[in-house]
Amino acid sequence: MGSKINKHLWTALDFKISEMARVDLGVGVLFGAVALTLSFVNPEALLRSVAGAVQIVGVVVGAVIAGISFQAAFMDQSFLRKLRVIGSEPVYYLAPFLFTAVIGVLAMVGLIVLSALSPSSPKLLIAIVSTPVAILTMWTIVSLIPGLATLVQFVGLKMDALDVPDDGSAASPRQDDEARAK
């Protein structure tokens, strides 16, 4: 994980705890508690849910990659120059999708491990594996909502950038409003 490529990813994902402690994490923790309970009460039911969870997380990761691609497609040189004038960081708009992709990959790895277990596996082992996997799985799924909110913000950013000349020489209306407010 020490390569330069991964370093850029971890830098982009430099979230504050307050940015991570949202409803999507709460839903993940709730489902982690459910998985923990089911591990001891009904491990068969828990293990039956793995196949569906794998499919849903796969769809979410695919949707996230599509969202990243959508945004990246609009980040040409002209737009990036405009972002510099506006004072916006382009990676800010990619970070929620990147984060969802990372936790989605971790969830998929955990789901693969969980799928190798059987109802006759020790219940403690099922609990140890299923609890964090359930947290990551549901966190991945529900984190699509903040990701979609970021897409809406990105469209607003594209609208703000319309008022900046292609050479990036003028201040944006947002900067003019901020200057007047001071």
JOSULKA-V451704 format. One line per field, one symbol per residue. ss: DSSP state (H for helix, E for strand, L for the rest). phi: phi as a letter, one per 30 degrees, with the letter a starting at -180 (. if undefined). psi: psi as a letter, one per 20 degrees, with the letter a starting at -180 (. if undefined). A space follows every 10 residues. Layout:
ss = ???
phi = ???
psi = ???
//
This chain:
ss = LLLHHHHHHH HHLLLLHHHH LLHHHHHHHH HHHHHHHHHH HLHHHHHHHH HHHHHHHHHH HHHHHHHHHH HHHLLLHHHH HHHHHHLLLH HHHHHHHHHH HHHHHHHHHH HHHHHLLLLL LLHHHHHHHH HHHHHHHHHH HHLHHHHHHH HHHHHHHHHH HHLLLLLLLL LLHHHHHHHH HL
phi = .cdddddddd ddcdddeddc dceddeddde ddddddddec dbdddddddd dddedddddd ddddddddde dddccddddd ddddddiccd dedceddddd dddddddddd dddddddbed dedddedddd dddddddddd dddddddddd dddddddddd dddceedicc ddeddddddd dd
psi = jjrhghghgh ghkmqqhhhh mahhgggghg hghgggghhh gmhggghhig ghhggghggg hghghggggg ghhjmrgggh ghhgghkqoh hhihghgggh gghggggggh hgghiiqrhi qphgggghgh ghggghghgg ghihghghhh gghhhhghgh ihipqhikiq qrhghgghgh h.
//
